[in-house]
Amino acid sequence: MKKISFDDLNGKVCVITGGAGIIGISIVKALASVGTKVAILGRNEERAKSVAAELALEFRATIIGIKADVLDKISLEKAKAEINKVLGPIDLLINCAGGNSPKATTKVEQIEESDLLNPENTFYGLQMEGFDEVFALNFKGTVLPCMVLTRDMLEKKSGAVLNVSSMNSYHPLTKIPAYSAAKASVNNFTEWLAVHLAKAGIRVNAVAPGFFISDQNRFLVINEQTGEYSDRGKKIVKNTPMGKFGDPDDLQGAVLYLLSDLSSFVTGIVVPVDGGFNAYSGV
């Protein structure tokens, strides 16, 4: 019987988009703790490099920050060239870039009769610019990195891709149609790409975080004036059987498992990490 550990991740090269965000940082910490070499990609070069330097010092690990736009193929190709030069061929890819925007969020959860006089607060008031922005970031921003950053895996006939989906992909939340639709698309694409790359030796899976407070959703779940949960935040906690928001570190075990050889016969799945939200009917 082989040793059960994450030792196979030691020395491998992992690229993570959105690695300087709240969830991304937690994932990078997990990777650094098992000796993985990490390249953090972000549109804000200064932040990507700052986070990388801080975590490299804390974990005595090899972590670099590189500027890249997940919606720009040329930008990703330049980033890949730099990663190859500094760290070597890429073994692992985590697509963590994403998020929502107030521009793609309705002000009301459901249309009531009183809202007929204020359609700008409803689905009918959404601007397609905001909708397109959120959908592209979350879906196209997963597709393009896969297209560019898995090329080394093809040559080696081994590797793993991990997409970051959301529980919105299973049960779309009110107010955020673009984000929910994009994450549902990520699930479908995860399954599609897993089949497409299976015989090439590349596994493709995803994690679907439940509810974590992040920079992207803070305006929805926290009352800015009081600092307490908003009505929406209270509703989320009430409908999560564990009775709380998740901590980004709660994702670490699932992430390492899906990237490691411990899951060598696992591909095309989406793992909920949600405190039981998906299993609860509300009754």
N, C-alpha and C positions, 0 to 999 in steps of 0.2 A: 504494500500500500504506500502510495507516495505521500510525502509530507503535505499537510494542508496549510498553506500560507500564501502570502502575496509576493513571495520572493521573486517570482518570474517578472514582476514589474520593475525590479531593481535594474537601473541602467537603461531602461527603455526611454524613448523620446516621445513625449506627449504634447500635442498642441491643444490649447483650450481657447476658444473664442469667448469673449466676455469674461475672461478670467480675472478681471480687476473689479468685478461686481461682488455683491455680498455673497451670493451662492458660489460664484466662481472662486473666490478667495478660499472658501471652506474646502472646495474640491482640490484646489492646488495644495493646500496644507496636507490633505490626505495623501496625495501623490508624492509630495516631498517626504513624508514620513516613511514611505516604503522605498525611497531611493530612485524614484522616477525623475528623469530630466524633463523640465517643463518649459514650454514657450507660451507666454501669455500674449494673446493678440487683442488689440483694442484700438478704437478710433482715436482715443486720447493717448498719444505716445508717452507723454510725460507721466500720466497716471500708471500706464502699463509698466513702464520701467521702474517707477517708484515702488509699486506693489511687489514687483519681481525682486528688486534689491532687498526690500524689507524681509520678505519671506525667505530668500536665499540665505540671509544672515541668521534669521531665527532657526532655520532647520539645517543649516550648513549644507544646503542643497544647490544643485545647478538649476537656476531659474532665470530666464531672460524675458524681457518685455519688448514687444515689437509692434509698431504701428501697422494696422491693417483694417480695411473696411470690408465686412462680410458681404456687402452688396456690390463690391467692385472686384471682378475676377483678376484684373491686372495687379491690383493691390495685393491680393492673396498670393499671386504667383511670385511677386517680389518678396513677400514675407517668407514663402517657402524656400526660396533661394538662400535667404539669410539664415533660416533655421538649419538648412542642410549644411551650410558653411560652418556654423558655430556648434551645432549639436549633433549633426549627422542625419541619416535617414529617419523619417517619421514612422513610428510604430503604432501610435494611438492618436485618435482625434476625438475631442469633446466639443460639441456644439452647444455652448452655453449662452451665446449672445441672444438677446431678445428683450422683450418688455412691452409695456402698454403705454398709452399716451392719453391725456385728457382730450385730445383732439379726436380720438376714436372712441369716446366714452359718452353714452347718453346720460343725461342728468336724472332721469327717472327710470325706475325698474320696469314698470308696466304703465301702459297708457290708460289713464283714467279719463272720465268725461271732461274734467277740468283742464286736462292737457291738450284738448282739441284746439284750444285758443292759443296754445304756446307750442306749436309743433317743433320749434327749434330745440326744445328740451328732450325730444324723443328721437327714435330711429330716423324719422324724416328730416331731422335737423343736422344729421351727421354730414360732415364734409368729406368727400371722397379722397381728398388729399391726405387727411389724417388716417382714414381707413387703409389706403394703399400703403402708407408709411409703416403702420404697425404690421400689416399682413406681410409685407416684403421683408421687414427686419426678422420676423420670427420664422417665416417659411423659406423664402428665397435665401435668407441669411443662414439657413441650414443646408440647403441644396448646394450653393456655390462652394463653401468650404469642403464639402464632401467631394465635389468634382475636382478640386485642385489639390487638396492636402492628403488624399489617399493614394496618390500615384506611386509613392515609395512602397506602400503596402502591396500594391499590385505586382511590383517587380520582385518582392520577397515572398509573395504568396502567403502573407500572414499579416494580421493586424486586427484592430478593433475600433469601431466607431460607436460613440455614445451620444445620442441626442438628448437634449433636455426639453421635455414636453411639459405638460401641466394637467392637473385634474380638470381644468376647463375643457380639455379635449374629450372627456367622457361626459361631463355634465356642464354644458355652457352656462356660465354665470350671467346674470342680468347685467346690463350696462356696457359690456365689453364684447361686442360681436366680432370685431376684427381679430382680437387676440384669441378668442375661443376658436374661431374658424381656422386660424393659422396653426394653432397647436393640434387641432384635429388633423390637419394636413400633414403635420410633422409625424404623427402616428402612422398615417397611411404610407408616407414616404419611407419611414423606418422599415416597415414590412416589405415594401417594394424593393428597396435597396438591399435588404438582407437576402432576398431571393436572388437578385441580380448578381451579387458578389459572393454568394455562398461557395461556389466551386473555385473561386479565386483565393479562398483562404481568409477572407475578410468577414468578420462578424459585425452585425449592425443591430444595436439595441437602443432602448431609451429608458429614462426614468421620468416619472410624472410626479413632480412635487405637489403636495397638497398646498396648504396655505402657510406661507412664510412671509414675514413683513420685509419688504425690500424697498429700494428707492423708487421703483416703478409703481408700486401699489400703495405706498404709504398714504397718499392723498385720499384713497378710497376707504382705508380701514382704520385710520387714526384721525381723531378730531384735532385739527391743528391748534385750536384755541385752548382746549383742556388737556391735550396729550393722552386722553383716554381713548378706548376703542370707540369708533363711530358705531352707529346702529348697524351698519353693514358688517363691521368687525365683530360685533357681539353676535350677530346671526351666524357668522362663520364658525365661531367657537362653539356655539350652541349645537351646530350640526356636525361637529367633529367629535366622535365618540370619546377621544382622549381629552377633550375639553380644553384645548389650547392651540395656539399657532405652533408650527414646527420651528425647529432651530436648523439653520443651514447645515450644521454638523450632522444632523440626522440622515443626510444623504450620503455620507461618506462610505458607509459599509456597502450599500447597494452599488455605488459607483465603482469601488475597487473590485467587487465581485464580478461585475459585468465586463470590466476591462481585463481581468486576469484569466489565466488558464483554468481557474476553478470553474469557469462557465464556458469551457471550450466547445460544448455541444449546445450552447444556447445562442440563438440568433433570431431576430425578428420579433422580439417581445418588448412590451412597455410595462415597466414595473411601477405601480403606484407607491409613493412614500407619503402617506396622507393622514396618518392617525385614525384611519378607519372611515374617512369621509365617504369614499366610494361605496362602502358596504352598508351605509346607514340610510334608511328610507325616510328618516325624519319623524318616525313614529316609534 
